[in-house]
Amino acid sequence: MAIISKINLLEQPEQHVLSIRTTIHFNDYPDTAKQAYGIIMEYAACNSLLLSGGPFVCYHNADLENLDVEMGFPVAKPILGNDDIVGYTIPVQKAVSGIFLGAYEDTDPLMVEIIQWIIEHGYEQQGKIYNYYLNDDNRNASELLTQIVVPIK
């Protein structure tokens, strides 16, 4: 659909999260994410925890055959996980960000623009790429909002 924000340099605040990290084939992402988000939401409910934001995915590499991917939710304070779920804190970090309106699988143009912005402004990508899903996926694909955040140095 459309890139609906300027690409911005920002300082992302410290963020406590609960997440599940795994290595998958890219085609398995939708089912893996749905399962991981469900497990985390169930864990939160069973432990009387409230999530402090919508889901995110962190891509730790770009190998579509062996995609190192982490799915999670922000939480208000540091929380321990269990066997599958890890609780940790993402430190304060500089990042470049933009927001996309449309289907999740159509966000590549924004990612390309962010990477170009990073290069043109003399920064270096830190490796991880975060996608924050700003509304629920029960909407039409044309109404989905995704914030892409790329840490830099």
Contacts in CASP RR format, 6 or more apart in sequence:
PFRMAT RR
TARGET T0000
AUTHOR 0000-0000-0000
METHOD contacts of the structure
MODEL  1
MAIISKINLLEQPEQHVLSIRTTIHFNDYPDTAKQAYGIIMEYAACNSLL
LSGGPFVCYHNADLENLDVEMGFPVAKPILGNDDIVGYTIPVQKAVSGIF
LGAYEDTDPLMVEIIQWIIEHGYEQQGKIYNYYLNDDNRNASELLTQIVV
PIK
1 100 0 8 1.000
1 101 0 8 1.000
1 102 0 8 1.000
1 103 0 8 1.000
1 106 0 8 1.000
1 142 0 8 1.000
2 100 0 8 1.000
2 101 0 8 1.000
2 102 0 8 1.000
3 98 0 8 1.000
3 99 0 8 1.000
3 100 0 8 1.000
3 101 0 8 1.000
3 109 0 8 1.000
3 110 0 8 1.000
3 113 0 8 1.000
4 99 0 8 1.000
4 100 0 8 1.000
4 101 0 8 1.000
4 145 0 8 1.000
5 97 0 8 1.000
5 98 0 8 1.000
5 99 0 8 1.000
6 98 0 8 1.000
7 96 0 8 1.000
7 97 0 8 1.000
7 98 0 8 1.000
7 113 0 8 1.000
7 114 0 8 1.000
7 117 0 8 1.000
8 96 0 8 1.000
8 97 0 8 1.000
8 98 0 8 1.000
9 94 0 8 1.000
9 95 0 8 1.000
9 96 0 8 1.000
9 121 0 8 1.000
9 152 0 8 1.000
10 94 0 8 1.000
10 95 0 8 1.000
10 96 0 8 1.000
10 97 0 8 1.000
10 149 0 8 1.000
11 92 0 8 1.000
11 93 0 8 1.000
11 94 0 8 1.000
11 95 0 8 1.000
12 90 0 8 1.000
12 92 0 8 1.000
12 93 0 8 1.000
12 94 0 8 1.000
12 95 0 8 1.000
12 97 0 8 1.000
12 149 0 8 1.000
12 151 0 8 1.000
13 92 0 8 1.000
14 89 0 8 1.000
14 90 0 8 1.000
14 91 0 8 1.000
14 92 0 8 1.000
15 74 0 8 1.000
15 89 0 8 1.000
15 90 0 8 1.000
16 52 0 8 1.000
16 74 0 8 1.000
16 75 0 8 1.000
16 76 0 8 1.000
16 77 0 8 1.000
16 78 0 8 1.000
16 79 0 8 1.000
16 87 0 8 1.000
16 88 0 8 1.000
16 89 0 8 1.000
16 90 0 8 1.000
17 56 0 8 1.000
17 72 0 8 1.000
17 73 0 8 1.000
17 74 0 8 1.000
17 75 0 8 1.000
17 87 0 8 1.000
17 88 0 8 1.000
17 89 0 8 1.000
17 90 0 8 1.000
18 40 0 8 1.000
18 43 0 8 1.000
18 44 0 8 1.000
18 49 0 8 1.000
18 51 0 8 1.000
18 72 0 8 1.000
18 73 0 8 1.000
18 75 0 8 1.000
18 79 0 8 1.000
18 81 0 8 1.000
18 85 0 8 1.000
18 86 0 8 1.000
18 87 0 8 1.000
19 36 0 8 1.000
19 40 0 8 1.000
19 58 0 8 1.000
19 70 0 8 1.000
19 71 0 8 1.000
19 72 0 8 1.000
19 73 0 8 1.000
19 85 0 8 1.000
19 86 0 8 1.000
19 87 0 8 1.000
19 88 0 8 1.000
20 36 0 8 1.000
20 39 0 8 1.000
20 40 0 8 1.000
20 70 0 8 1.000
20 71 0 8 1.000
20 72 0 8 1.000
20 84 0 8 1.000
20 85 0 8 1.000
20 86 0 8 1.000
21 60 0 8 1.000
21 68 0 8 1.000
21 69 0 8 1.000
21 70 0 8 1.000
21 71 0 8 1.000
21 86 0 8 1.000
22 32 0 8 1.000
22 36 0 8 1.000
22 69 0 8 1.000
22 70 0 8 1.000
23 66 0 8 1.000
23 67 0 8 1.000
23 68 0 8 1.000
23 69 0 8 1.000
24 32 0 8 1.000
24 66 0 8 1.000
24 67 0 8 1.000
24 69 0 8 1.000
25 64 0 8 1.000
25 65 0 8 1.000
25 66 0 8 1.000
25 67 0 8 1.000
26 64 0 8 1.000
26 65 0 8 1.000
26 67 0 8 1.000
29 67 0 8 1.000
29 69 0 8 1.000
32 69 0 8 1.000
32 71 0 8 1.000
33 55 0 8 1.000
33 57 0 8 1.000
33 69 0 8 1.000
33 71 0 8 1.000
36 71 0 8 1.000
36 72 0 8 1.000
37 55 0 8 1.000
37 71 0 8 1.000
37 72 0 8 1.000
37 73 0 8 1.000
39 84 0 8 1.000
39 85 0 8 1.000
40 51 0 8 1.000
40 71 0 8 1.000
40 72 0 8 1.000
40 73 0 8 1.000
40 85 0 8 1.000
41 51 0 8 1.000
41 73 0 8 1.000
43 49 0 8 1.000
43 81 0 8 1.000
43 82 0 8 1.000
43 85 0 8 1.000
44 50 0 8 1.000
44 51 0 8 1.000
44 73 0 8 1.000
44 75 0 8 1.000
47 79 0 8 1.000
49 75 0 8 1.000
49 79 0 8 1.000
50 75 0 8 1.000
50 76 0 8 1.000
51 73 0 8 1.000
51 74 0 8 1.000
51 75 0 8 1.000
52 73 0 8 1.000
52 74 0 8 1.000
52 75 0 8 1.000
52 76 0 8 1.000
53 73 0 8 1.000
53 74 0 8 1.000
54 73 0 8 1.000
54 74 0 8 1.000
54 132 0 8 1.000
54 133 0 8 1.000
54 134 0 8 1.000
55 71 0 8 1.000
55 72 0 8 1.000
55 73 0 8 1.000
55 132 0 8 1.000
55 133 0 8 1.000
56 71 0 8 1.000
56 72 0 8 1.000
56 73 0 8 1.000
56 74 0 8 1.000
56 130 0 8 1.000
56 131 0 8 1.000
56 132 0 8 1.000
56 133 0 8 1.000
57 69 0 8 1.000
57 70 0 8 1.000
57 71 0 8 1.000
57 72 0 8 1.000
57 130 0 8 1.000
57 131 0 8 1.000
57 133 0 8 1.000
58 69 0 8 1.000
58 70 0 8 1.000
58 71 0 8 1.000
58 128 0 8 1.000
58 129 0 8 1.000
58 130 0 8 1.000
58 131 0 8 1.000
59 67 0 8 1.000
59 68 0 8 1.000
59 69 0 8 1.000
59 128 0 8 1.000
59 129 0 8 1.000
59 130 0 8 1.000
59 131 0 8 1.000
60 68 0 8 1.000
60 69 0 8 1.000
60 70 0 8 1.000
60 127 0 8 1.000
60 128 0 8 1.000
61 67 0 8 1.000
61 68 0 8 1.000
75 87 0 8 1.000
78 87 0 8 1.000
78 88 0 8 1.000
78 89 0 8 1.000
79 87 0 8 1.000
80 87 0 8 1.000
81 87 0 8 1.000
93 126 0 8 1.000
93 151 0 8 1.000
94 123 0 8 1.000
94 151 0 8 1.000
94 152 0 8 1.000
94 153 0 8 1.000
95 130 0 8 1.000
95 149 0 8 1.000
95 150 0 8 1.000
95 151 0 8 1.000
95 152 0 8 1.000
96 114 0 8 1.000
96 117 0 8 1.000
96 118 0 8 1.000
96 123 0 8 1.000
96 149 0 8 1.000
96 150 0 8 1.000
96 152 0 8 1.000
97 114 0 8 1.000
97 147 0 8 1.000
97 148 0 8 1.000
97 149 0 8 1.000
97 150 0 8 1.000
98 110 0 8 1.000
98 114 0 8 1.000
98 147 0 8 1.000
98 148 0 8 1.000
98 149 0 8 1.000
99 110 0 8 1.000
99 134 0 8 1.000
99 145 0 8 1.000
99 146 0 8 1.000
99 147 0 8 1.000
99 148 0 8 1.000
100 106 0 8 1.000
100 107 0 8 1.000
100 109 0 8 1.000
100 110 0 8 1.000
100 145 0 8 1.000
100 146 0 8 1.000
100 147 0 8 1.000
100 148 0 8 1.000
101 142 0 8 1.000
101 143 0 8 1.000
101 144 0 8 1.000
101 145 0 8 1.000
102 141 0 8 1.000
102 142 0 8 1.000
102 143 0 8 1.000
102 144 0 8 1.000
102 145 0 8 1.000
102 146 0 8 1.000
103 141 0 8 1.000
103 142 0 8 1.000
103 144 0 8 1.000
104 131 0 8 1.000
104 133 0 8 1.000
104 137 0 8 1.000
104 141 0 8 1.000
104 144 0 8 1.000
104 146 0 8 1.000
107 131 0 8 1.000
107 146 0 8 1.000
107 148 0 8 1.000
110 146 0 8 1.000
110 148 0 8 1.000
111 129 0 8 1.000
111 148 0 8 1.000
114 148 0 8 1.000
114 150 0 8 1.000
115 125 0 8 1.000
115 150 0 8 1.000
118 124 0 8 1.000
118 125 0 8 1.000
118 150 0 8 1.000
118 152 0 8 1.000
123 152 0 8 1.000
123 153 0 8 1.000
124 152 0 8 1.000
124 153 0 8 1.000
125 150 0 8 1.000
125 151 0 8 1.000
125 152 0 8 1.000
126 150 0 8 1.000
126 151 0 8 1.000
126 152 0 8 1.000
126 153 0 8 1.000
127 150 0 8 1.000
127 151 0 8 1.000
128 150 0 8 1.000
128 151 0 8 1.000
129 148 0 8 1.000
129 149 0 8 1.000
129 150 0 8 1.000
130 148 0 8 1.000
130 149 0 8 1.000
130 150 0 8 1.000
130 151 0 8 1.000
131 146 0 8 1.000
131 147 0 8 1.000
131 148 0 8 1.000
131 149 0 8 1.000
132 146 0 8 1.000
132 147 0 8 1.000
132 148 0 8 1.000
132 149 0 8 1.000
133 144 0 8 1.000
133 145 0 8 1.000
133 146 0 8 1.000
134 145 0 8 1.000
134 146 0 8 1.000
134 147 0 8 1.000
135 143 0 8 1.000
135 144 0 8 1.000
135 145 0 8 1.000
137 144 0 8 1.000
END
